[in-house]
């Protein structure tokens, strides 16, 4: 039985490569860790969401069904501001208040920052959006890294950096040895510390 539940909140035009880059490490980890991880997709209204490549992805429910997962990952890419309605911001704040590890991919950090849950935290986002992110949210300690893990917040720049972020989470839950095994299976050899020092990777 899974011990760690990951919920991915999909925003219209999210990055599909980043989403599946985050999901696949969990699938591979289950080969070695007795199905310790589960995952599900939700959307603001419980309806399927189309990625930036136009492919729709089914979800299991809406924001009201998130519950209290081990981690909630907000997935965005183009036009994240389209998701900045009151229900989405309320969901972000509720998760943060309840102590859920709150994460975001690509431009997903804009959602967390607009909800005020990144104030005083280190955070990153896609390099193309970093100048605007830094200007819009001066209370956030914005960095030009691929992955930031700061207490109960995780952010990454999107693309293949989503793999690094989830490897870091897997390692924190069940040990770095498992994270290395998963990385090997994915032919993904870059270590997280190296990733943190790398800038402006698409």
C-alpha positions as CSV (number, residue, x, y, z in Angstrom):
1,X,0.0,0.0,0.0
2,X,1.3,3.5,-0.9
3,X,2.6,5.5,2.0
4,X,3.2,8.8,0.0
5,X,0.5,10.4,-2.0
6,X,1.4,13.0,-4.6
7,X,-1.3,15.2,-6.1
8,X,-0.6,17.1,-9.3
9,X,-2.7,20.2,-9.8
10,X,-2.9,20.8,-13.6
11,X,-3.3,24.3,-14.9
12,X,-4.4,24.8,-18.6
13,X,-1.4,24.8,-20.9
14,X,0.9,23.1,-18.4
15,X,4.1,21.5,-19.6
16,X,3.6,17.9,-20.3
17,X,7.3,17.0,-20.3
18,X,7.6,18.5,-16.9
19,X,4.5,16.7,-15.6
20,X,5.6,13.3,-16.7
21,X,9.2,14.1,-15.7
22,X,7.8,14.4,-12.2
23,X,5.5,11.3,-12.3
24,X,7.9,8.8,-13.9
25,X,10.4,8.8,-10.9
26,X,7.5,7.8,-8.7
27,X,6.6,4.9,-11.0
28,X,10.2,3.7,-11.2
29,X,10.6,4.1,-7.4
30,X,7.6,1.7,-6.9
31,X,9.6,-1.1,-8.6
32,X,12.1,-1.0,-5.8
33,X,10.0,0.3,-2.9
34,X,6.9,-1.9,-2.8
35,X,4.5,0.6,-4.3
36,X,5.3,3.2,-1.7
37,X,4.1,6.1,-4.0
38,X,0.8,6.9,-5.4
39,X,-0.2,9.9,-7.6
40,X,-3.3,11.5,-9.0
41,X,-4.2,14.5,-11.1
42,X,-6.7,17.2,-10.2
43,X,-7.9,20.4,-11.9
44,X,-9.7,23.6,-10.8
45,X,-13.1,22.3,-12.0
46,X,-12.6,18.6,-12.1
47,X,-12.5,18.5,-15.9
48,X,-9.7,17.3,-18.2
49,X,-6.9,19.8,-18.8
50,X,-5.1,20.3,-22.1
51,X,-1.3,20.7,-21.9
52,X,0.6,23.3,-23.9
53,X,1.0,20.7,-26.7
54,X,-2.8,20.4,-27.0
55,X,-3.1,16.9,-25.5
56,X,-5.9,16.7,-22.9
57,X,-5.1,14.9,-19.6
58,X,-7.9,13.3,-17.5
59,X,-8.1,14.1,-13.8
60,X,-9.7,12.3,-10.8
61,X,-11.4,15.4,-9.4
62,X,-11.4,19.1,-8.6
63,X,-9.7,21.2,-6.0
64,X,-12.2,20.1,-3.3
65,X,-10.9,16.6,-3.5
66,X,-7.2,17.2,-2.9
67,X,-7.4,16.3,0.8
68,X,-4.1,16.2,2.7
69,X,-1.6,14.5,0.4
70,X,2.1,14.0,1.1
71,X,2.9,16.6,-1.5
72,X,0.9,18.9,-3.8
73,X,2.5,19.9,-7.0
74,X,1.2,22.8,-9.0
75,X,1.9,22.4,-12.7
76,X,1.8,25.4,-15.1
77,X,3.6,26.8,-18.1
78,X,2.2,29.4,-20.4
79,X,-0.2,32.0,-18.9
80,X,-0.2,30.8,-15.3
81,X,-2.2,34.0,-14.4
82,X,-5.3,32.4,-16.0
83,X,-5.5,30.0,-13.0
84,X,-5.3,32.7,-10.4
85,X,-8.9,32.6,-9.4
86,X,-10.1,32.7,-5.8
87,X,-10.6,28.9,-5.6
88,X,-7.1,28.1,-6.7
89,X,-5.5,30.6,-4.3
90,X,-7.7,29.3,-1.5
91,X,-6.6,25.8,-2.2
92,X,-2.9,26.7,-2.1
93,X,-3.3,28.5,1.2
94,X,-5.2,25.7,2.8
95,X,-2.6,23.2,1.8
96,X,0.2,25.4,3.1
97,X,-1.6,26.0,6.4
98,X,-2.2,22.3,7.0
99,X,1.5,21.6,6.6
100,X,1.4,19.8,3.3
101,X,4.6,20.0,1.3
102,X,3.7,22.4,-1.4
103,X,5.6,22.3,-4.7
104,X,5.4,23.9,-8.2
105,X,6.8,23.3,-11.6
106,X,7.9,25.7,-14.4
107,X,5.7,28.8,-13.8
108,X,3.7,27.1,-11.1
109,X,5.6,29.1,-8.5
110,X,3.6,32.2,-9.6
111,X,0.5,30.5,-8.1
112,X,2.3,29.8,-4.8
113,X,3.8,33.3,-4.7
114,X,0.5,35.0,-5.5
115,X,-1.1,33.1,-2.6
116,X,1.6,34.4,-0.3
117,X,3.0,31.0,0.7
118,X,6.5,31.6,-0.8
119,X,7.2,34.8,1.2
120,X,10.5,34.3,3.0
121,X,11.3,31.1,1.1
122,X,13.9,30.4,-1.6
123,X,12.2,29.6,-4.9
124,X,12.9,29.3,-8.6
125,X,10.9,29.1,-11.8
126,X,11.5,28.8,-15.5
127,X,14.4,31.0,-16.5
128,X,12.4,32.9,-19.1
129,X,10.0,34.1,-16.4
130,X,12.6,34.7,-13.6
131,X,12.9,38.5,-14.1
132,X,9.1,39.1,-13.9
133,X,8.9,36.6,-11.0
134,X,11.6,38.5,-9.0
135,X,10.0,41.9,-9.7
136,X,6.5,40.8,-8.9
137,X,7.3,39.0,-5.6
138,X,10.1,40.9,-3.7
139,X,9.3,38.9,-0.5
140,X,10.4,35.7,-2.2
141,X,14.1,34.8,-2.3
142,X,14.3,34.1,-6.0
143,X,17.2,32.0,-7.2
144,X,18.5,31.1,-10.7
145,X,18.7,27.4,-10.0
146,X,17.0,24.3,-11.4
147,X,15.5,23.1,-8.1
148,X,14.9,24.7,-4.7
149,X,13.9,22.8,-1.7
150,X,13.3,25.1,1.3
151,X,11.6,23.6,4.3
152,X,8.0,22.7,3.2
153,X,8.3,24.2,-0.2
154,X,9.8,22.8,-3.5
155,X,10.0,24.6,-6.8
156,X,11.8,23.8,-10.0
157,X,12.4,25.4,-13.4
158,X,10.4,22.9,-15.4
159,X,11.4,20.5,-18.1
160,X,13.9,17.9,-17.0
161,X,14.4,19.8,-13.7
162,X,11.1,18.1,-12.6
163,X,13.0,14.8,-12.4
164,X,15.6,16.4,-10.1
165,X,12.9,17.8,-7.9
166,X,11.1,14.5,-7.5
167,X,14.3,12.6,-7.0
168,X,15.1,14.9,-4.1
169,X,11.7,14.2,-2.6
170,X,12.1,10.4,-3.1
171,X,15.5,10.6,-1.4
172,X,14.1,12.6,1.5
173,X,11.3,10.0,2.1
174,X,13.1,6.7,1.5
175,X,16.8,7.4,1.3
176,X,19.3,8.7,-1.3
177,X,20.1,5.1,-2.3
178,X,16.6,4.7,-3.8
179,X,16.9,8.1,-5.5
180,X,20.1,7.0,-7.2
181,X,18.5,3.7,-8.3
182,X,15.6,5.6,-9.9
183,X,18.0,8.1,-11.6
184,X,20.0,5.2,-13.0
185,X,16.8,3.6,-14.4
186,X,15.9,6.9,-16.0
187,X,19.4,7.4,-17.4
188,X,19.4,10.7,-15.4
189,X,22.8,11.0,-13.8
190,X,22.9,14.7,-12.8
191,X,23.0,15.1,-9.0
192,X,20.8,17.6,-7.3
193,X,23.6,19.7,-5.9
194,X,25.0,20.0,-9.4
195,X,21.5,20.9,-10.7
196,X,21.2,23.7,-8.1
197,X,24.3,25.4,-9.4
198,X,23.3,25.2,-13.1
199,X,21.5,28.3,-14.5
200,X,19.2,29.0,-17.4
201,X,18.5,25.5,-18.6
202,X,15.4,25.2,-20.8
